[in-house]
Amino acid sequence: MTTLIETDEHKALRAAVSDFGKRRHDRDHRTLWREAAELGYIGVNLPDTYGGGGGGITELSLVLEELGAAGNPLLMMIVSPAICGTVITRFGTEAQKQEWLPALADGTRLMAFGITEPDAGSNSHRITTTARRDGADWLLTGRKVFVSGVDIADATLVVGRTEDARTGRLKPCLFIVPRDAPGFTRRRIDMELHSEEKQFELVLDDVRLPADALVGDEDAGLLQLFAGLNPERIMTAAFAIGMGRHALAKAVAYARDRAVWQTPIGAHQAIAHPLAQAHIDLELARLMTQKAAQLYDAGDDTGAGEAANMAKYAAGEACVKAVDQAVHTLGGNGLTREFGLARLITAARVARIAPVSREMILNYVSHQTLGLPKSY
């Protein structure tokens, strides 16, 4: 059973992270990451037996939201501790856990995540990156696109496919690919998006990996994959909510102080009501995000899958509307560098697109929740 009333511990964590984030506007991202890790925020979801905080996605999403609300979001939190750390925790060997979890928890090592391909789009069943056995090793070949932070990550958790010896069908499997592996190359994608974390296209040309590069059971397939994708959706929702709160706070402060004809513009309902609606939408999205995180931490993968998709959808919509209304509230000032809102217009759209589009979420809900037939 989930409870959406936050505990005193969660409230204290929110306050501490918020204070930390607001005090770090003059620090670069790497310094911010290191300091957040030293305070235990980066690995709060990882097991305490491996140096983590012993919490879950509930706590990690809370940290990311508050950093975003303070104007200091850390995109790689979605990838390194949430996706990769969770998958290794749930399915990795003891050796893999010993090698990666303490370093992911203390922030000294990062891991990227590669799933999207040029020709597969949202259809993960069409992934063509394949792994084949060569003696005791694996040979991995394929391409990935829009992979965040490969240049700063020590390795990338790559989704490939292996052939089932019994059926001949391809099934998804996860491999840890070191950054300097021969045959593993990257090309930066030139993005209009303003972000500290860069996007890359990856090429894997017969990348030779040892047997222990495989994470989990070769036959587990989609179970292991979605163990990482559900946290990704929850964390993306938290990222979007934090961004929306950050934009809304700037707009509210401006509307409170900006006076025209001796009256603060926030006194006018044409300004006040859209801001109030943006706040309501963000709060509703936060509630669904909390539900999804608690279901996931409770081990309810099915329930978490539905809630995580809904949370990501709601948060993406709320974020875009909050940013748009914030810019509109400031008028011309909303497009200046001084107020820092214009760059969020592009960033907010990402929450509608990645890691899964809102249309695919609507497909999921219509099929899985409502029981309607598929059109594809």
Secondary structure, DSSP 8 states (H G I E B T S, - for coil): ----S--HHHHHHHHHHHHHHHT-TTS-HHHHHHHHHHTT-TTTTS-GGGTS-S--HHHHHHHHHHHHHTT---THHIIIIIIIIHHHHHH--HHHHHHHHHHHHHTSS-EEEE---TTTTT-GGG---EEEEETTEEEEEEEEEEEETTTT-SEEEEEEEEE-TTT--EEEEEEEEETT-TTEEEEE---SS--SS-EEEEEEEEEEE-GGGEES-TTTTHHHHHHHHHHHHHHHHHHHHHHHHHHHHHHHHHHHH-EETTEEGGGSHHHHHHHHHHHHHHHHHHHHHHHHHHHHHTT-HHHHHHHHHHHHHHHHHHHHHHHHHHHHHHGGGGGSTTTT-HHHHHHHHHHHHSSS-HHHHHHHIIIIIT------
